[in-house]
Amino acid sequence: MKNLTKKMMALLLAAVLMLSLAACGGGGNTPSTTKGDDGKTYTLRIGTGSGGKETQNYFMEQFKEIAEKESNGKLVVELYPSGSLGNLAQLTQGVADGSVDSVCIPTTYFATVVPSMNLLDVPSLWEDSGHPIKALNSDPENIFNKEMAEKGMSVMTYVRNTNRMYLASKDLSKVNSLADLKALHMTTFCNTTELCQSVVTALGGTPSNIAVGEMGPALQNGTLDGALCACAIFNSLKLYQVAPYMLVQENSAQNSVFVINSEFLGKLPENLQEIVKKASKEASDKTFTYGENFEKELIDEMKAGGLNVITPSENLQKELDEAYAGVTDAFLKKYTNLQGAYDELVKLAEKNK
């Protein structure tokens, strides 16, 4: 009887021990969630392709300052500008597969992973470079964020960039109609998405996908006639010195986004996750105001350096808008599965004017 009692006590103690281990998260393959502050220090690396005073870099600096202060140094933020973690394609793939913690880059580059992100490049949908940021950040549960999450990437916030404008080595001051622009037959650098390239074609140009760093020499030797992209690039690379004409397009925004690999984010304690969300919003809000002033200042700087800024006439702008609408219609007819996402985007745009 005594032996039986001892055996029962031993079994009872073993059961209690197993339950205690389970409660502490021991065993199994289910990842544990750390509540509150676990006392550890975590490092978040952020990569981007831009450098200097551009809006993406400003955002990253603001985020770092806020996150490190709010976390009392428990979250160390390391910034990697100017492609020091890889080019834009590598950064996109890296944040998707987890080899890069996070990135702040144009939304354009995620279109290769999440097709609906193509739609953020729809021309003439936005009133200015701030409009898409207000629209997309107004609904964190929007379809684009959800589809990014399905690919293992958490959208923390959208970040203001600058408008896409048309820079050219050919004289744009004599362009009074779309026919005039088409007659220039310009080989034009643009982003690699189908929408961006279709816009160049609709304007009578031939799209070119040379490396960004090769644009200056190509414009100088004539293998490239122009560029249709974020105007911040024109200033940072001094492209206006060899292509001194710029056609203003204030309704064709280039958008940026701050994305963190979802697995990395999930491994942070909950209190640090909340700090990351808070810092993302606050940094984006600061960048919104900074971006508006930044674009005006860089255009003034380029004008002082010899850039001729051409504002399209009312008739030319109307023709451009009609051409852009045709590009959008053709794209949606080809990719009917994106119609629902486009309709949601239009509603967000209308709601947040």
N, C-alpha and C positions, 0 to 999 in steps of 0.2 A: 504493500500500500504506500509506504514511504517512497519507494523507488518510483512508483507511478506518479505520485504527487510532484517529485523532483522533475520528472520528465515533462509533466504538464506545465510547470513553472518555466522550464527552459524554453518550451515551445512558445509560451506567452511572451517571454522577454524577446525572443527572436522576432516575433510578429510586430511587437512594439518598435523594435529597432528598424525593421524594414519600413514601417509606416513613417517613422521619423525621417529616414533618408529620402523617401518619396516626397515628403512635405518640403524638404530642402531643395528639391529639384534634382536629386541624384538619379542616374539611370535613364534609359530611354533616349530617343532621338528628337524629341520635341524641344525646340529652343526655349530657354527660360527668359522671362521678362524681368529686368531689374527694376525694382520699385525705388523711386527716390534717388538719393545720392549714394553711390556705392564706394565713394572715396577715391576712385581711380581718376586719372587724367586721360583724356581722349584727344586724338589729333585728327582734324578734318582738313584734307587737301582739296583746294579748289583750282581747277585749271581753266584757262581761257586762251584764245588766240590773239587777243588785242593787247595793247600796251599803252603806257602814257596816261593821258587824261580822259580816255574814252569812258563812256558810261558804264560799260561792263566792269572796268577796273575800279571805277569810283564805287560801284555797288559792292564789290568784293572787299574793298578797304573799309567801307562802312559796316558791312556785315561782321568782319573780323573784330572791329572795335567794340561793337555792341555785344556780340556773342561771348567774347573773352571777358568783358566786364560783367555781364549778367551771370556768367558761370563761375565767377571768381577764379578764373584761370583753369577750371576743370576741363574746358574745351579749348584746345589750342588750334588756331586756324592758320594754315600755311597757304600762301598765295603763290600761284605759278602762272604769271602772265606771259604774253608773247610766244605762245606755243611751246613753253618749256616742259610741258608734260606730254607733248605730241601735237600734231596738226589737228584741225577741226574734225576730220573724219575719224582720227584715232581717239580723240576725246569723246566723241559720240559713242563709239563702240566700247570704249573703256568704261564709261559710266553705266552702260547697259550690262556689261559682263562683270563689273565689280573691280576691274583692275585700276580704275580711277574712282576716287570717292565721290567727287562732285565736279560740276562744270557750270560756267556761266557763259553761254555762247548763243548765237542766233538760232531761233526755232527752226529755220530752214534745214539745218543739218540733221534734225531728227526725223525728217520726212522719209529717210531711207529705212528707218526702223518702225515708225508709226505713220502710215500713209496719210491719215487725217491731218497731220501737221503741215502737209502741203497747203492746206486751205488758209493758213495764217499768212501766206504770201499773196492772197487774192488782191489784185490791184484795185484801187478806188473804193475799197470798202471803208477805209479809215479816213477821218477828217484831218488827222495829224499824227505825229509819232507817239503822242500820249494816249490817244483814243483806244488802241488795242490793249494797252496795259490796264486801263480802267475797266474795260469790258471783260478781259480774261481773268483778272484778279477779283472781279465782283462775285464770281461763282467758283469756289475751289473744287466743286464737284462737277465741273463741266466735262464734256465728253473727251476732250483732248487730254486732260489730266488723268481721267480714268483709263484711257487707252495707253498712256505712258506707264501708268502703274502696272498694267497687265504685262508690260515688257520689263518689269523690275526697276523702274525709274520713278522716283517721287518728285513731282513738280512742287517746289517750295514757293515760288513766285515768278511772275513775269517781270522783266526789267526793261525800262525804256531805252531804246537805241536812237538812231536818227532816221530821217526819211531817205528812201532810195531816190537818187537823182541821176540825171543823164549827163555825164561828163564826156566831152569830145574834143578831139584835136581839130575837127572840121568846124567851120564857122556856123554856129547854131543861131546867130543873131538874125540871119536871113530866113529862118524857118518860120513861115506864117501859116502853114497847113500841114496835115499829116502827109500829104503827097510830097511836100518839100522835104520832110524828114526822111521819108522812104527813098527819095531820090539820092540821098547821100550814101546809101548802101554800106552802112558802117559795120565793120567787124567789132563786136561788142562783148566785153567781159560781163558775165552775170553769174549769179548763183546757179548751182547745178540742178535745182529742182525743175521739173517739167514746166511748171507754171511760169517761173522766171524766164526760162528760155523761150517759151511761147510768146511772152510779152515782147522780147527783143525781135522775134520774127514778125510779130504784128506791126512793129514800128519800122519794118523794112530792113532790119539788120540781120547779121549772122552771128549766132551765139558762140562765145569762146570760153573755154574752161581752163585757161592757163593758170598756173599758180599765182596767187596774189602777189608774191614778191617779184614776179616777172612782168607785172603790168607796166611799170615805169619804162624799162627798156623797150618793151613791145610798142608802147605808144610813141616812143621817140623814133624807133626805126620804121614805123608805119605798118607793122604786122597787126597792130590793134589800132582801131580808130576811136573807140570810146569805152565807157564802162557804165553799167546801170546797176548800182549797188548803194549801200549805206554811204552817205556823203562823208562820214568821218574818215573813211579810208582815203578819200581824195586829199585830205589835209595831212594825215599821219605819214603818208608816203610821198607827199609833195607832188602828186600827179598833176595838179593844176598848172605846174610849171611847164609841162610838155603838152598838156591838153587844156587850153585856157578858156573853154566854153562850158557852161553848165546850165542845163534846162531844169528849172525848178519843178519839183513834183512833191507837193505837200500832202498828198493823199495816198502815198504809197510807202507805208512805214516798214522799216526793218525791225523786227521784234527779237528780243533776247529773253532767255529763260534760265533760271537757276534750278538745277536738277541735282538730286543726291541719289546715289544708288540705294535702292530700297532695303537691301540686306544690311548695308552699312548703317543706315538710319535706324533700323530695327534693333541693332546691337547697342545703341546708345541707351543709357538709363532714361526713363520717362521724363525726368526733370530737364535733362539736356535736350531731349527731343522738343519739348515745349519752348525752350530757349532758342533753339534753331528756328522754329516757326516764327517766334516773336521777332528775332533778329532779321529774318528774311523780309517780313512785312515792313519793319521800320526802315531797313536799308533800301527797299524798293521805293518807299514813299519819299525818302530823301533824294533818291536818284531821279525820281519823276520831275522834281523841280530843277535839279541840276541839269538834266538832259535838255530841257527847254532852253535854258540859257546857253548850254554848251553848243547846241547847233547854231544858234545865232552868232555866237562868238567865233566859231570856226569858219563860218561863211564870211564874216567880216575880215578875218585874218587872211583868208584866201583871196578876197577881193583886193585887199591891200597888197597882196603878192602878185596881182595881175590877172586874177580870174574875172571873166566876164559872166555875170549872172543874168540869165534870160528868163523872165517870167512869161509863160505862154499867154497868148491872146485868148480872149473868151472863146473865139471860134476854134482855135487850136486845142484848147483844153477840152472842149466839147467833143472834138474828134478823137482825142486821146482816150477820153472816158468811154466812148462808144467802142473803140478798139479793145480796151481792157475788158469791157462787158462781154465782148465776143470771145475773148480768151477764156474767161470764166465759164461761159455757157458751153464752149467746146470741151473744156476739161471735165465738167460735170456730166456731159453726155457720154464721155468716154469712161468715166469712173462713177457709174450710177450708185455704187455702194457708199459713196461719200456724200450723197445728197442730204441725208439726215444730219450729218455733222455740219454741213454748210448752213442748213436752215437754222440750227442752234447758234451758229456763229453770227448769222445775220441778226437774230433776236438779241444776242448779247450786245452787238454793235448799236442797234437801235435804242436799246434800253439805257445805254451808258454814254450817250452823246453829250 
